[in-house]
Amino acid sequence: MPTKPNENIIPDYGENPKLSELLASYSSLIDEAVNFGSQVLVWAFEKLHKGDHHIAVFSFYRRSLELLDTISILIRNSCVSPSRVMLRSLFEVMLSLEYMTQCDLEHRARDYILCLKHKELDYLRKFLKGDPLRSEYLNKYKNDNLLKNVTIPDYPNIEEAIKAKERLINSEFYSDSETSYQAIRQKRGGKNPKWWFNLHDGPSDICDLATKMGRPAQYEVMYRNWAGYAHGTGGMDEQVEIVKKNEIAIPQLRLPEGAEFIAFIAISYGLMIIKTMIQEYATEKMKEFSQWYKAEIQAGYMDLKTKRIIVK
């Protein structure tokens, strides 16, 4: 028989329809942004210019829609704290998209693709017999307490796959990016660039990128402050409450507090990302974007600034 949850830890909000309705209204606003964003994809494809660098833009855009969609599902189910991890990722995606489309799109997008192909190449080398990376890979499995008995499958046609990646990396299209990539490797003593935007004297890290994009405070709140939660190394403040001497309390799961803030920031990022795509690929649709915002988003979006869920 399935285990019945401890309602003090996992509450049943079925008895609080007003709360469920409020969370659903927040989630629906995000859903609306995702739905409109999916239509923007159609506009962008219709106006798509030639060039492989556009793949990078579409990759970031698709990922942003997926993250927004996930945040919506989490908020609707009162999983507000876990949604921070998704919002943190969305912040990174937005920064990358902003930086990539800020100027010199073709070269910055190719910098991203080039760095991605290098990572893929390093991964493939782990399946090539005789390659030093394979020896390191096997050793890690050997010393892993869970996966040590897992058989690593052979990668079919591994030599051909590696050569294909190398041909792309060494092609004329990516020569400028590859030159910058190798220059950074030399400065770092053979280590790969940490971030794709490091190429061509770009930002040094996420903090530097956020500052250059005019978002330093957002970095502090949405990235630095939530790092512990994202990596599982955060403090005890939201996990265990010290009530008084020799007495602690365990907060319940699915706490709805803070849902307004998460929804507000998520929609803000979604609007920025959607607007970026329209400006890049379908500028004639900006009027339609403005009309949609006023009709479907504005009222609820502004309302998020004043509403607060308080759990007693």
Order of alpha helices (4+ residues) and beta strands (2+ residues): alpha-alpha-alpha-alpha-alpha-alpha-alpha-alpha-alpha-beta-beta-alpha-alpha-alpha
